Amino acid sequence: MYYCYVLPSECYSILDLSEDADSREILKNFKWLVWFYHPDNILTGNSDELKKVVQAFEQLKAGDATANT
């Protein structure tokens, strides 16, 4: 799977969050967007957008993990 780096500010934008969002808000929006863009969702499924959401979440999660160590 190909990943390209996205700036943290863009990650928040992709996940429809403000930059001061806590981990609970990030996870909540991530789960909702995964449901919304999942290809099994007949009305709103979009695999390209889903990939962006997953990548943004993984980058924020990885950044949070390194910040807490």
MDTraj code that builds the backbone (N, CA, C; nanometers):
import mdtraj as md
import numpy as np

residues = "MET TYR TYR CYS TYR VAL LEU PRO SER GLU CYS TYR SER ILE LEU ASP LEU SER GLU ASP ALA ASP SER ARG GLU ILE LEU LYS ASN PHE LYS TRP LEU VAL TRP PHE TYR HIS PRO ASP ASN ILE LEU THR GLY ASN SER ASP GLU LEU LYS LYS VAL VAL GLN ALA PHE GLU GLN LEU LYS ALA GLY ASP ALA THR ALA ASN THR".split()
xyz = np.array([
    [0.0846, -0.1178, 0.0000],
    [0.0000, 0.0000, 0.0000],
    [0.0891, 0.1241, 0.0000],
    [0.0586, 0.2194, -0.0834],
    [0.1377, 0.3403, -0.0969],
    [0.0858, 0.4498, -0.0046],
    [0.1773, 0.5089, 0.0703],
    [0.1431, 0.6206, 0.1574],
    [0.2335, 0.7380, 0.1250],
    [0.1781, 0.8546, 0.1255],
    [0.2600, 0.9739, 0.1158],
    [0.2363, 1.0551, 0.2424],
    [0.3344, 1.1331, 0.2805],
    [0.3248, 1.2094, 0.4036],
    [0.2305, 1.3274, 0.3850],
    [0.1458, 1.3498, 0.4828],
    [0.0532, 1.4633, 0.4828],
    [0.0863, 1.5471, 0.6048],
    [0.0873, 1.6771, 0.5896],
    [0.1158, 1.7660, 0.7022],
    [0.0113, 1.7473, 0.8128],
    [0.0527, 1.7607, 0.9389],
    [-0.0431, 1.7434, 1.0487],
    [-0.1669, 1.8325, 1.0360],
    [-0.1482, 1.9557, 0.9922],
    [-0.2651, 2.0443, 0.9775],
    [-0.3619, 1.9896, 0.8736],
    [-0.3090, 1.9253, 0.7692],
    [-0.3952, 1.8649, 0.6690],
    [-0.4666, 1.7421, 0.7250],
    [-0.3989, 1.6695, 0.8135],
    [-0.4618, 1.5525, 0.8764],
    [-0.5853, 1.5948, 0.9540],
    [-0.5726, 1.7017, 1.0299],
    [-0.6877, 1.7509, 1.1056],
    [-0.7992, 1.7944, 1.0117],
    [-0.7622, 1.8566, 0.9023],
    [-0.8615, 1.9016, 0.8054],
    [-0.9328, 1.7820, 0.7408],
    [-0.8572, 1.6796, 0.7029],
    [-0.9156, 1.5599, 0.6426],
    [-1.0146, 1.4948, 0.7384],
    [-0.9802, 1.4939, 0.8675],
    [-1.0665, 1.4327, 0.9679],
    [-1.1725, 1.5296, 1.0207],
    [-1.1786, 1.6494, 0.9617],
    [-1.2773, 1.7510, 0.9985],
    [-1.2693, 1.7852, 1.1469],
    [-1.1464, 1.8184, 1.1911],
    [-1.1204, 1.8501, 1.3319],
    [-1.0434, 1.9803, 1.3442],
    [-1.0517, 2.0403, 1.4626],
    [-0.9639, 2.1532, 1.4921],
    [-0.8319, 2.0966, 1.5438],
    [-0.7263, 2.1753, 1.5360],
    [-0.5940, 2.1267, 1.5750],
    [-0.5797, 2.1039, 1.7245],
    [-0.6741, 2.1493, 1.8037],
    [-0.6665, 2.1247, 1.9480],
    [-0.7570, 2.0086, 1.9913],
    [-0.7975, 1.9253, 1.8955],
    [-0.8838, 1.8107, 1.9255],
    [-0.8084, 1.7082, 2.0099],
    [-0.8789, 1.6484, 2.1050],
    [-0.8151, 1.5449, 2.1871],
    [-0.8294, 1.4094, 2.1188],
    [-0.7655, 1.3078, 2.1747],
    [-0.7634, 1.1757, 2.1118],
    [-0.9026, 1.1143, 2.1007],
    [-0.9896, 1.1457, 2.1940],
    [-1.1268, 1.0932, 2.1882],
    [-1.2019, 1.1508, 2.0678],
    [-1.1878, 1.2807, 2.0448],
    [-1.2529, 1.3436, 1.9291],
    [-1.1958, 1.2895, 1.7985],
    [-1.0646, 1.2709, 1.7951],
    [-0.9998, 1.2193, 1.6748],
    [-1.0548, 1.0812, 1.6423],
    [-1.0608, 0.9943, 1.7420],
    [-1.1111, 0.8588, 1.7205],
    [-1.2585, 0.8597, 1.6796],
    [-1.3382, 0.9450, 1.7426],
    [-1.4811, 0.9538, 1.7109],
    [-1.5010, 0.9945, 1.5651],
    [-1.4322, 1.1001, 1.5202],
    [-1.4458, 1.1449, 1.3815],
    [-1.3917, 1.0415, 1.2844],
    [-1.2809, 0.9768, 1.3221],
    [-1.2237, 0.8733, 1.2367],
    [-1.3249, 0.7617, 1.2134],
    [-1.3846, 0.7118, 1.3197],
    [-1.4810, 0.6020, 1.3066],
    [-1.6005, 0.6427, 1.2211],
    [-1.6491, 0.7652, 1.2393],
    [-1.7634, 0.8106, 1.1611],
    [-1.7261, 0.8216, 1.0132],
    [-1.6091, 0.8777, 0.9844],
    [-1.5675, 0.8945, 0.8454],
    [-1.5390, 0.7597, 0.7786],
    [-1.4864, 0.6637, 0.8540],
    [-1.4658, 0.5301, 0.7986],
    [-1.6008, 0.4699, 0.7590],
    [-1.6994, 0.4843, 0.8441],
    [-1.8334, 0.4348, 0.8099],
    [-1.8872, 0.5083, 0.6864],
    [-1.8709, 0.6400, 0.6844],
    [-1.9260, 0.7232, 0.5778],
    [-1.8636, 0.6893, 0.4422],
    [-1.7316, 0.6750, 0.4374],
    [-1.6622, 0.6529, 0.3104],
    [-1.6381, 0.5064, 0.2768],
    [-1.6756, 0.4147, 0.3637],
    [-1.6514, 0.2731, 0.3376],
    [-1.7231, 0.2310, 0.2084],
    [-1.6551, 0.1537, 0.1234],
    [-1.7162, 0.1136, -0.0044],
    [-1.8477, 0.0362, 0.0092],
    [-1.8712, -0.0274, 0.1229],
    [-1.9983, -0.0980, 0.1425],
    [-2.1156, -0.0026, 0.1640],
    [-2.0870, 0.1235, 0.1922],
    [-2.1916, 0.2229, 0.2081],
    [-2.2357, 0.2662, 0.0676],
    [-2.3509, 0.2238, 0.0275],
    [-2.3976, 0.2433, -0.1100],
    [-2.4109, 0.3915, -0.1461],
    [-2.4564, 0.4731, -0.0538],
    [-2.4828, 0.6134, -0.0839],
    [-2.3583, 0.7013, -0.0856],
    [-2.2646, 0.6768, 0.0064],
    [-2.1521, 0.7696, 0.0214],
    [-2.0160, 0.7028, 0.0119],
    [-2.0107, 0.5742, -0.0211],
    [-1.8836, 0.5027, -0.0271],
    [-1.7869, 0.5630, -0.1273],
    [-1.6616, 0.5773, -0.0847],
    [-1.5579, 0.6338, -0.1701],
    [-1.4241, 0.5823, -0.1195],
    [-1.3673, 0.4851, -0.1886],
    [-1.2454, 0.4212, -0.1395],
    [-1.1257, 0.5157, -0.1386],
    [-1.1189, 0.6108, -0.2304],
    [-1.0073, 0.7056, -0.2303],
    [-1.0124, 0.7958, -0.1073],
    [-1.1299, 0.8446, -0.0736],
    [-1.1440, 0.9274, 0.0461],
    [-1.1176, 0.8456, 0.1717],
    [-1.1598, 0.7213, 0.1722],
    [-1.1351, 0.6339, 0.2859],
    [-0.9854, 0.6173, 0.3093],
    [-0.9089, 0.6005, 0.2030],
    [-0.7634, 0.5883, 0.2150],
    [-0.7035, 0.7141, 0.2768],
    [-0.7515, 0.8307, 0.2357],
    [-0.7015, 0.9568, 0.2918],
    [-0.7317, 0.9660, 0.4411],
    [-0.8522, 0.9256, 0.4796],
    [-0.8933, 0.9302, 0.6201],
    [-0.8062, 0.8374, 0.7041],
    [-0.7855, 0.7170, 0.6554],
    [-0.7044, 0.6194, 0.7297],
    [-0.5609, 0.6693, 0.7419],
    [-0.5060, 0.7226, 0.6347],
    [-0.3691, 0.7726, 0.6380],
    [-0.3563, 0.8902, 0.7358],
    [-0.4507, 0.9815, 0.7326],
    [-0.4463, 1.0965, 0.8231],
    [-0.4545, 1.0505, 0.9683],
    [-0.5425, 0.9569, 0.9972],
    [-0.5559, 0.9049, 1.1329],
    [-0.4274, 0.8367, 1.1783],
    [-0.3686, 0.7535, 1.0922],
    [-0.2457, 0.6836, 1.1285],
    [-0.1324, 0.7811, 1.1551],
    [-0.1229, 0.8872, 1.0770],
    [-0.0184, 0.9864, 1.0988],
    [-0.0393, 1.0613, 1.2302],
    [-0.1625, 1.0982, 1.2594],
    [-0.1886, 1.1661, 1.3865],
    [-0.1623, 1.0727, 1.5035],
    [-0.2009, 0.9479, 1.4901],
    [-0.1799, 0.8496, 1.5960],
    [-0.0303, 0.8270, 1.6182],
    [0.0457, 0.8167, 1.5100],
    [0.1901, 0.7973, 1.5205],
    [0.2572, 0.9198, 1.5827],
    [0.2116, 1.0388, 1.5449],
    [0.2663, 1.1616, 1.6032],
    [0.2347, 1.1736, 1.7497],
    [0.1158, 1.1308, 1.7904],
    [0.0759, 1.1340, 1.9302],
    [0.1584, 1.0359, 2.0115],
    [0.1864, 0.9202, 1.9551],
    [0.2651, 0.8191, 2.0251],
    [0.4078, 0.8663, 2.0472],
    [0.4659, 0.9341, 1.9499],
    [0.6033, 0.9822, 1.9662],
    [0.6087, 1.1027, 2.0590],
    [0.5011, 1.1794, 2.0652],
    [0.4981, 1.2960, 2.1529],
    [0.4866, 1.2550, 2.2998],
    [0.4252, 1.1400, 2.3247],
    [0.4050, 1.0953, 2.4619],
    [0.5194, 1.0118, 2.5164],
    [0.6237, 0.9880, 2.4363],
    [0.7354, 0.9062, 2.4854],
    [0.8510, 0.9913, 2.5254],
])
top = md.Topology()
chain = top.add_chain()
for i, resn in enumerate(residues, 1):
    res = top.add_residue(resn, chain, resSeq=i)
    for name in ("N", "CA", "C"):
        top.add_atom(name, md.element.get_by_symbol(name[0]), res)
traj = md.Trajectory(xyz[None], top)
